[in-house]
Amino acid sequence: MSIRFISGVCIACFVALAVMFPGSAPAAAPRYKAVAFDYFVIFDANSVAPEVEKVFPGKGAEVTKAWRAKQFEYGYLRSITNHYEDFFKVTEDALDYTLENMKLSATDEQKKRLLNAYLTLKPWPDAVDGLKKLRAAGIKIITIANFSPKMLRANADNAGMTGLFDELLSTEDNGTYKPDPKAYALGLQHLGLKKEEVVFAAFGGWDAYGAKSFGYPTYWVNRFNLPPEKLGIPPDGTSSDFRACWISFWAKNSRQKRHQIDTAKRSRIPGLGAPSAQKCLKPFLSFAC
């Protein structure tokens, strides 16, 4: 086990303690002041599959995968040709193409149910807790998502998560789609921060590439454990979730991480070795970053 890895764990533990036990040690101002999320880091893209399965028994996963691929392909094509359309309309067009290509048919009512599934996505199990931890650390939380404002708000409201975001920012704001650099620039305009002060959290490897190319410190939450894109620009960090890795990533890049370690040594926080404290720290000690 490397010294660098152990150091990272120690820093993560201290930051976790500072969040869980305010006042136990002086807080160090984080270098990063905000996290900009792609929405699929928060909401499970595959949660539309059960509704698709009801309409097309035995083909739910296949149709869902093809539909999502065409959805983003249309986003790319509209972006590079400057023919913007509301992403919910893009989603409908992608569904129509997918059904025709797979020689499937659906009634208007069935299509409506399928499209509405994109308004009621299920959050990932670690999403609420992860967002709360970031907020507790004083980090602003926004989205930079291709979803339309209607889609962003409907999903957040349905999941009871709207209050966890400082802003639900859609690329519709300037008529672009990621990975257009102008889409990523929206975060800086709305936050009033510099690139180096904002971490971008990507769901797709292509989005991690786009954000990193733009200049954001970038973290890839690789929910589906896909291989990295072969584009020569890797993200700054990656894992399959963000519960403990977010705290580690934030701590390792804090402007005052050495101060945190020194303060932790001096503070001699009581009960650190107790079983209850170890239990609280377990998620932070087992991260896979």
Secondary structure, DSSP 4 states (H G I P E B T S, - for coil): --HHHHHHHHHHHHHHHHHHSTTSSPPPPPS--EEEE-HHHHB-GGGGHHHHHHHSTT-HHHHHHHHHHHHHHHHHHHHHTT----HHHHHHHHHHHHHHHTT----HHHHHHHHHGGGSPPBPTTHHHHHHHHHHTT-EEEE-BSS-HHHHHHHHHHHT-GGG-SB--BGGGGT--TTSHHHHHHHHHHHT--GGGEEEEESSHHHHHHHHHHT--EEEE-TT-PPPPSSS---SEEES--TTHHHHHHHHT-TTHHHHHHHHHHH--TTTTSHHHHHHHHHHHS---
